[in-house]
Amino acid sequence: MTRSTSTAVPTPTVSPFLLAETGAVSRRIEALGVARTLRTGEHLYRQGDTSATFHVIVRGRVRIHMVRPDGTVRVISWAEPGASLGEGPCFDGAPHPVTAAAVVPTEIRSIGRDALIEAAREDPELLVEVVRRVAHKQRVLHLHVCLDGLPARERVALLLGHLVEAYGEGALGAPTTQARLSVRPPVDELALMVGLTRVTTSRELSRLVAEGVLRKDGRSIVVRDLPSLRRRVDAVAV
């Protein structure tokens, strides 16, 4: 019996900088795959590789980045459980435009193109979900293009705003006004996500600390004034 395709629009992921998915369709896609584990630092695929499979993260975290023609690196996003990677090259046969590598021990499932097509004959919602995810990644790339036209201060504020939505935890008994990031990305990594140098990113973070928006606690970042950060994010026209 053919499964009917849902007309409901899934809730989008909380941040373009973060790829993560949940729900019944995600689990059905995942179930088609072959299990594999990645060590910290191990590549799932490299920029320029070709493949007839795509991958779903079961646990862990994967960093997606590209090396540009001038040799500089741009971090595109992080991918977490439920996210799928590599759908485009799987279906169009072109080389991967980015590299994906585990940043912590990670478990994935790899799904072959033919396996998905065969399953979609009875469950067309699977293909609808894959198309939605590819469309979301187009928006991620749109965000990065827009970021390159923004001042450094706005780039850093936008990135922090997205990371708080994805990884913010209530801090110091004031969950509505303060949050601590549960991830601890180094300044270098933050800089690579918004196309800035480490020095510029560090300067902008220090400016936010001086203005009372942030507090640094070792490598951790605590947002002391969430309303102020959200106003800054809302003012960024992207």
Contacts in CASP RR format, 6 or more apart in sequence:
PFRMAT RR
TARGET T0000
AUTHOR 0000-0000-0000
METHOD contacts of the structure
MODEL  1
MTRSTSTAVPTPTVSPFLLAETGAVSRRIEALGVARTLRTGEHLYRQGDT
SATFHVIVRGRVRIHMVRPDGTVRVISWAEPGASLGEGPCFDGAPHPVTA
AAVVPTEIRSIGRDALIEAAREDPELLVEVVRRVAHKQRVLHLHVCLDGL
PARERVALLLGHLVEAYGEGALGAPTTQARLSVRPPVDELALMVGLTRVT
TSRELSRLVAEGVLRKDGRSIVVRDLPSLRRRVDAVAV
1 122 0 8 1.000
2 121 0 8 1.000
2 122 0 8 1.000
2 123 0 8 1.000
2 124 0 8 1.000
3 122 0 8 1.000
3 123 0 8 1.000
3 124 0 8 1.000
3 125 0 8 1.000
4 125 0 8 1.000
5 124 0 8 1.000
5 125 0 8 1.000
5 128 0 8 1.000
6 25 0 8 1.000
6 125 0 8 1.000
6 128 0 8 1.000
10 21 0 8 1.000
10 23 0 8 1.000
10 25 0 8 1.000
10 129 0 8 1.000
10 132 0 8 1.000
12 136 0 8 1.000
13 19 0 8 1.000
13 20 0 8 1.000
13 21 0 8 1.000
13 136 0 8 1.000
14 20 0 8 1.000
14 162 0 8 1.000
14 165 0 8 1.000
14 166 0 8 1.000
15 161 0 8 1.000
15 162 0 8 1.000
15 163 0 8 1.000
15 165 0 8 1.000
15 166 0 8 1.000
16 77 0 8 1.000
16 136 0 8 1.000
16 139 0 8 1.000
16 140 0 8 1.000
16 143 0 8 1.000
16 162 0 8 1.000
17 77 0 8 1.000
17 78 0 8 1.000
17 140 0 8 1.000
17 143 0 8 1.000
17 159 0 8 1.000
17 162 0 8 1.000
17 163 0 8 1.000
17 166 0 8 1.000
17 193 0 8 1.000
18 77 0 8 1.000
18 78 0 8 1.000
18 79 0 8 1.000
18 80 0 8 1.000
18 162 0 8 1.000
18 163 0 8 1.000
18 166 0 8 1.000
19 64 0 8 1.000
19 77 0 8 1.000
19 78 0 8 1.000
19 79 0 8 1.000
19 80 0 8 1.000
19 83 0 8 1.000
19 85 0 8 1.000
19 136 0 8 1.000
19 137 0 8 1.000
19 140 0 8 1.000
20 79 0 8 1.000
20 80 0 8 1.000
20 81 0 8 1.000
20 82 0 8 1.000
20 83 0 8 1.000
20 166 0 8 1.000
21 82 0 8 1.000
21 83 0 8 1.000
21 84 0 8 1.000
21 133 0 8 1.000
22 82 0 8 1.000
25 125 0 8 1.000
25 126 0 8 1.000
25 129 0 8 1.000
26 56 0 8 1.000
26 82 0 8 1.000
26 129 0 8 1.000
28 119 0 8 1.000
28 123 0 8 1.000
28 125 0 8 1.000
28 126 0 8 1.000
29 56 0 8 1.000
29 84 0 8 1.000
29 111 0 8 1.000
29 116 0 8 1.000
29 126 0 8 1.000
29 129 0 8 1.000
29 130 0 8 1.000
30 56 0 8 1.000
30 58 0 8 1.000
30 82 0 8 1.000
30 109 0 8 1.000
31 109 0 8 1.000
32 109 0 8 1.000
32 111 0 8 1.000
32 112 0 8 1.000
32 115 0 8 1.000
32 116 0 8 1.000
32 119 0 8 1.000
33 56 0 8 1.000
33 109 0 8 1.000
33 110 0 8 1.000
33 111 0 8 1.000
33 112 0 8 1.000
33 115 0 8 1.000
34 109 0 8 1.000
34 110 0 8 1.000
34 111 0 8 1.000
35 58 0 8 1.000
35 107 0 8 1.000
35 108 0 8 1.000
35 109 0 8 1.000
36 107 0 8 1.000
36 108 0 8 1.000
36 109 0 8 1.000
36 110 0 8 1.000
37 105 0 8 1.000
37 106 0 8 1.000
37 107 0 8 1.000
37 108 0 8 1.000
38 44 0 8 1.000
38 62 0 8 1.000
38 102 0 8 1.000
38 105 0 8 1.000
38 106 0 8 1.000
38 107 0 8 1.000
38 108 0 8 1.000
39 102 0 8 1.000
39 105 0 8 1.000
40 102 0 8 1.000
40 103 0 8 1.000
40 104 0 8 1.000
40 105 0 8 1.000
41 101 0 8 1.000
41 102 0 8 1.000
41 103 0 8 1.000
42 101 0 8 1.000
42 102 0 8 1.000
43 99 0 8 1.000
43 100 0 8 1.000
43 101 0 8 1.000
44 55 0 8 1.000
44 62 0 8 1.000
44 85 0 8 1.000
44 100 0 8 1.000
44 101 0 8 1.000
44 102 0 8 1.000
44 108 0 8 1.000
45 51 0 8 1.000
45 85 0 8 1.000
45 86 0 8 1.000
45 96 0 8 1.000
45 99 0 8 1.000
45 100 0 8 1.000
46 96 0 8 1.000
46 99 0 8 1.000
47 66 0 8 1.000
47 67 0 8 1.000
47 95 0 8 1.000
47 96 0 8 1.000
47 97 0 8 1.000
47 98 0 8 1.000
47 99 0 8 1.000
48 95 0 8 1.000
48 96 0 8 1.000
48 97 0 8 1.000
49 89 0 8 1.000
49 95 0 8 1.000
49 96 0 8 1.000
50 89 0 8 1.000
50 93 0 8 1.000
50 94 0 8 1.000
50 95 0 8 1.000
50 96 0 8 1.000
51 86 0 8 1.000
51 89 0 8 1.000
51 90 0 8 1.000
51 96 0 8 1.000
52 90 0 8 1.000
52 93 0 8 1.000
52 112 0 8 1.000
52 113 0 8 1.000
52 114 0 8 1.000
53 90 0 8 1.000
53 110 0 8 1.000
53 111 0 8 1.000
53 112 0 8 1.000
53 113 0 8 1.000
54 84 0 8 1.000
54 85 0 8 1.000
54 86 0 8 1.000
54 87 0 8 1.000
54 88 0 8 1.000
54 89 0 8 1.000
54 90 0 8 1.000
54 110 0 8 1.000
54 111 0 8 1.000
54 112 0 8 1.000
54 113 0 8 1.000
54 116 0 8 1.000
54 130 0 8 1.000
55 84 0 8 1.000
55 85 0 8 1.000
55 86 0 8 1.000
55 100 0 8 1.000
55 108 0 8 1.000
55 109 0 8 1.000
55 110 0 8 1.000
55 111 0 8 1.000
56 82 0 8 1.000
56 83 0 8 1.000
56 84 0 8 1.000
56 85 0 8 1.000
56 108 0 8 1.000
56 109 0 8 1.000
56 111 0 8 1.000
57 79 0 8 1.000
57 80 0 8 1.000
57 81 0 8 1.000
57 82 0 8 1.000
57 83 0 8 1.000
57 84 0 8 1.000
57 85 0 8 1.000
57 106 0 8 1.000
57 107 0 8 1.000
57 108 0 8 1.000
58 81 0 8 1.000
58 82 0 8 1.000
58 107 0 8 1.000
58 108 0 8 1.000
58 109 0 8 1.000
59 81 0 8 1.000
59 106 0 8 1.000
59 107 0 8 1.000
60 80 0 8 1.000
60 81 0 8 1.000
60 102 0 8 1.000
60 104 0 8 1.000
60 105 0 8 1.000
60 106 0 8 1.000
60 107 0 8 1.000
61 78 0 8 1.000
61 79 0 8 1.000
61 80 0 8 1.000
61 102 0 8 1.000
61 103 0 8 1.000
61 104 0 8 1.000
61 106 0 8 1.000
62 78 0 8 1.000
62 79 0 8 1.000
62 80 0 8 1.000
62 83 0 8 1.000
62 85 0 8 1.000
62 100 0 8 1.000
62 101 0 8 1.000
62 102 0 8 1.000
62 103 0 8 1.000
62 106 0 8 1.000
63 75 0 8 1.000
63 78 0 8 1.000
63 79 0 8 1.000
63 100 0 8 1.000
63 101 0 8 1.000
63 102 0 8 1.000
63 103 0 8 1.000
64 75 0 8 1.000
64 76 0 8 1.000
64 77 0 8 1.000
64 78 0 8 1.000
64 79 0 8 1.000
64 85 0 8 1.000
64 98 0 8 1.000
64 99 0 8 1.000
64 100 0 8 1.000
65 73 0 8 1.000
65 74 0 8 1.000
65 75 0 8 1.000
65 76 0 8 1.000
65 98 0 8 1.000
65 99 0 8 1.000
65 101 0 8 1.000
65 192 0 8 1.000
66 73 0 8 1.000
66 74 0 8 1.000
66 76 0 8 1.000
66 97 0 8 1.000
66 98 0 8 1.000
66 99 0 8 1.000
67 73 0 8 1.000
67 99 0 8 1.000
68 74 0 8 1.000
73 192 0 8 1.000
74 144 0 8 1.000
74 192 0 8 1.000
74 193 0 8 1.000
74 195 0 8 1.000
75 189 0 8 1.000
75 192 0 8 1.000
75 193 0 8 1.000
76 98 0 8 1.000
76 140 0 8 1.000
76 141 0 8 1.000
76 144 0 8 1.000
77 140 0 8 1.000
78 103 0 8 1.000
79 85 0 8 1.000
79 100 0 8 1.000
84 130 0 8 1.000
84 133 0 8 1.000
85 100 0 8 1.000
86 96 0 8 1.000
86 100 0 8 1.000
87 130 0 8 1.000
87 133 0 8 1.000
87 134 0 8 1.000
88 94 0 8 1.000
88 134 0 8 1.000
89 95 0 8 1.000
89 96 0 8 1.000
89 97 0 8 1.000
90 112 0 8 1.000
90 113 0 8 1.000
91 113 0 8 1.000
116 126 0 8 1.000
116 127 0 8 1.000
116 130 0 8 1.000
119 126 0 8 1.000
120 126 0 8 1.000
120 127 0 8 1.000
143 238 0 8 1.000
146 238 0 8 1.000
147 155 0 8 1.000
147 158 0 8 1.000
147 194 0 8 1.000
147 195 0 8 1.000
147 238 0 8 1.000
148 195 0 8 1.000
150 158 0 8 1.000
150 236 0 8 1.000
150 238 0 8 1.000
152 196 0 8 1.000
152 200 0 8 1.000
152 201 0 8 1.000
152 203 0 8 1.000
152 204 0 8 1.000
153 204 0 8 1.000
153 207 0 8 1.000
154 232 0 8 1.000
154 235 0 8 1.000
154 236 0 8 1.000
155 194 0 8 1.000
155 195 0 8 1.000
155 196 0 8 1.000
155 204 0 8 1.000
156 190 0 8 1.000
156 194 0 8 1.000
156 196 0 8 1.000
156 201 0 8 1.000
156 204 0 8 1.000
156 205 0 8 1.000
156 208 0 8 1.000
157 208 0 8 1.000
157 229 0 8 1.000
157 232 0 8 1.000
157 233 0 8 1.000
157 236 0 8 1.000
158 194 0 8 1.000
158 233 0 8 1.000
158 236 0 8 1.000
158 238 0 8 1.000
159 190 0 8 1.000
159 193 0 8 1.000
159 194 0 8 1.000
160 208 0 8 1.000
160 214 0 8 1.000
160 221 0 8 1.000
160 223 0 8 1.000
160 229 0 8 1.000
160 233 0 8 1.000
161 229 0 8 1.000
161 230 0 8 1.000
161 233 0 8 1.000
162 233 0 8 1.000
163 181 0 8 1.000
163 183 0 8 1.000
163 185 0 8 1.000
164 179 0 8 1.000
164 181 0 8 1.000
164 223 0 8 1.000
164 226 0 8 1.000
164 229 0 8 1.000
167 181 0 8 1.000
167 182 0 8 1.000
167 183 0 8 1.000
168 179 0 8 1.000
168 180 0 8 1.000
168 181 0 8 1.000
168 182 0 8 1.000
168 223 0 8 1.000
169 179 0 8 1.000
169 180 0 8 1.000
169 181 0 8 1.000
169 182 0 8 1.000
170 178 0 8 1.000
170 179 0 8 1.000
170 180 0 8 1.000
171 178 0 8 1.000
171 179 0 8 1.000
171 180 0 8 1.000
171 222 0 8 1.000
171 223 0 8 1.000
172 178 0 8 1.000
172 222 0 8 1.000
176 226 0 8 1.000
177 224 0 8 1.000
177 225 0 8 1.000
177 226 0 8 1.000
177 227 0 8 1.000
178 222 0 8 1.000
178 223 0 8 1.000
178 224 0 8 1.000
178 225 0 8 1.000
178 226 0 8 1.000
179 222 0 8 1.000
179 223 0 8 1.000
179 226 0 8 1.000
180 217 0 8 1.000
180 220 0 8 1.000
180 221 0 8 1.000
180 222 0 8 1.000
180 223 0 8 1.000
181 220 0 8 1.000
181 221 0 8 1.000
181 222 0 8 1.000
181 223 0 8 1.000
184 219 0 8 1.000
184 220 0 8 1.000
184 221 0 8 1.000
186 219 0 8 1.000
187 198 0 8 1.000
187 201 0 8 1.000
187 202 0 8 1.000
187 205 0 8 1.000
188 198 0 8 1.000
190 201 0 8 1.000
190 205 0 8 1.000
191 197 0 8 1.000
191 198 0 8 1.000
191 200 0 8 1.000
191 201 0 8 1.000
194 201 0 8 1.000
196 204 0 8 1.000
205 214 0 8 1.000
205 216 0 8 1.000
205 221 0 8 1.000
208 214 0 8 1.000
209 215 0 8 1.000
209 216 0 8 1.000
211 228 0 8 1.000
212 224 0 8 1.000
212 225 0 8 1.000
212 228 0 8 1.000
213 223 0 8 1.000
213 224 0 8 1.000
213 225 0 8 1.000
213 228 0 8 1.000
213 229 0 8 1.000
213 232 0 8 1.000
214 221 0 8 1.000
214 222 0 8 1.000
214 223 0 8 1.000
214 224 0 8 1.000
215 221 0 8 1.000
215 222 0 8 1.000
215 224 0 8 1.000
216 222 0 8 1.000
223 229 0 8 1.000
END
